[in-house]
Amino acid sequence: MINIDGTLLAQLVNFIVLVILLKKFAYKPIMKMLHDRQAKIANSIESAENDEKKAQQVLGEYQKQLADARVSAQSIVDKAMKRAQEEHDASIAQTKQEIEQMRKNAKEDIARDRERAAMQLKGEVVSLSMAAASKIIAVNIDESTNKKLVGDFIEKLDKDKLGGLSC
């Protein structure tokens, strides 16, 4: 059975005093330290969550800026390609125009040279015809003399090659 005597009462008083002393000097500081540590951990978690949200925002902004930069770069490339094609087409058109002008000028030069040569040839033919007619008229000739005069005349033409042309 249980004996209740003075030692039990002293042990009970010692235990109560010990609990009061531990509560005052150990339990409250330990609980305060645990509470502070819990608050610090909660603040760290909240801070990490806020940092993660900020990082997600910055990442989103960065991705948006990167997409905008890509669109802008593609636009610049497209404009440059279009401009280069336009300049190329303009250069080809100008070259074709210059070639056509050169052809036109060459045809005009050839036509002028032909006209000049024809006029020169006509003048030569007229003067030769006049010379031949005057010789024929100046001499009253018979058939054999006429053949001899024409032959001499043609031979003279072959020798002189008037106007750079052979007769």
C-alpha positions in Angstrom: 0.0 0.0 0.0 0.9 3.6 -0.2 2.4 5.3 2.8 1.7 8.9 3.1 4.3 10.4 5.4 6.5 13.5 5.5 8.8 12.4 2.7 6.0 12.1 0.2 4.8 15.6 1.2 8.4 17.0 0.8 8.8 15.3 -2.5 5.4 16.7 -3.7 6.4 20.2 -2.6 9.8 19.7 -4.3 8.1 18.6 -7.5 5.7 21.6 -7.5 8.6 24.0 -6.9 10.6 22.3 -9.6 7.7 22.6 -12.1 7.2 26.3 -11.2 10.9 27.0 -11.6 11.2 25.1 -14.8 8.1 26.8 -16.1 9.5 30.2 -15.2 13.1 29.7 -16.2 13.2 26.9 -18.8 9.8 26.4 -20.4 9.0 30.1 -21.2 12.5 30.7 -22.8 12.4 27.4 -24.7 8.8 28.1 -25.9 9.8 31.7 -26.9 12.8 30.3 -28.8 10.6 27.7 -30.5 8.0 30.4 -31.3 10.7 32.8 -32.7 12.2 29.9 -34.8 8.7 29.0 -36.1 8.1 32.7 -37.0 11.5 32.9 -38.7 10.8 29.7 -40.7 7.4 31.1 -41.7 9.0 34.4 -42.8 11.6 32.6 -44.8 9.0 30.5 -46.5 6.9 33.6 -47.2 10.0 35.4 -48.5 10.9 32.5 -50.7 7.3 32.4 -52.1 7.5 36.1 -52.8 10.9 35.8 -54.4 9.5 32.9 -56.6 6.5 35.1 -57.6 8.9 37.9 -58.5 11.1 35.5 -60.4 8.1 34.2 -62.4 7.1 37.8 -63.2 10.6 38.7 -64.3 10.8 35.5 -66.3 7.4 36.3 -68.0 8.6 39.9 -68.8 11.8 38.6 -70.1 10.1 36.0 -72.3 7.7 38.7 -73.6 10.6 41.1 -74.4 12.4 38.2 -76.1 9.3 37.4 -78.2 9.0 41.1 -79.0 12.6 41.3 -80.0 12.3 38.2 -82.2 9.2 39.8 -83.9 11.1 43.1 -84.3 14.2 41.3 -85.7 12.0 39.3 -88.2 10.3 42.5 -89.2 13.7 44.2 -89.8 14.9 41.2 -91.8 11.7 41.2 -93.9 12.0 44.9 -94.6 15.7 44.5 -95.6 14.9 41.6 -97.9 12.0 43.5 -99.5 14.3 46.6 -99.9 17.1 44.5 -101.4 14.6 42.9 -103.9 13.2 46.3 -104.8 16.7 47.6 -105.4 17.6 44.5 -107.4 14.5 44.9 -109.6 15.1 48.6 -110.1 18.7 47.9 -111.1 17.6 45.2 -113.6 15.0 47.6 -115.0 17.6 50.4 -115.3 20.0 48.1 -117.0 17.3 46.9 -119.5 16.5 50.5 -120.2 20.1 51.3 -120.8 20.5 48.3 -123.1 17.4 49.3 -125.1 18.7 52.9 -125.4 22.0 51.5 -126.7 20.2 49.3 -129.2 18.1 52.3 -130.4 21.2 54.5 -130.7 23.0 51.7 -132.6 20.1 51.3 -135.0 19.9 55.0 -135.6 23.7 55.1 -136.3 23.4 52.2 -138.7 20.5 53.8 -140.5 22.4 57.1 -140.8 25.5 55.3 -142.1 23.4 53.4 -144.6 21.7 56.6 -145.8 25.1 58.4 -146.1 26.5 55.4 -148.0 23.5 55.3 -150.3 23.7 59.0 -150.9 27.4 58.7 -151.6 26.8 55.7 -153.9 24.1 57.6 -155.8 26.4 60.5 -156.3 29.2 58.2 -157.5 26.7 56.4 -159.9 25.4 59.7 -161.2 28.9 61.1 -161.8 30.0 57.8 -163.4 26.9 57.7 -165.6 27.5 61.3 -166.7 31.1 60.5 -167.5 30.2 57.4 -169.4 27.4 59.3 -171.3 29.7 62.2 -172.1 32.3 59.8 -173.5 29.7 57.9 -175.5 28.2 61.1 -176.8 31.5 62.7 -177.5 32.6 59.9 -179.8 30.5 58.7 -182.6 31.0 55.1 -182.2 30.1 51.8 -183.7 29.3 48.6 -181.9 32.9 47.4 -181.4 34.1 50.8 -180.1 31.1 51.0 -177.7 32.1 47.5 -176.3 35.6 48.6 -176.0 34.7 51.9 -174.1 32.4 50.0 -171.7 35.0 47.4 -171.1 37.7 50.0 -170.4 35.2 51.9 -168.2 34.5 48.7 -166.1 38.1 47.9 -165.9 38.8 51.4 -164.6 36.1 51.0 -162.0 37.6 47.7 -160.9 41.0 49.3 -160.4 39.7 52.4 -158.5 37.0 50.6 -156.5 35.1 53.8 -155.9 33.6 54.2 -152.5 35.3 51.0 -151.2 32.9 48.9 -153.3 33.9 46.7 -156.2 31.8 46.8 -159.3 
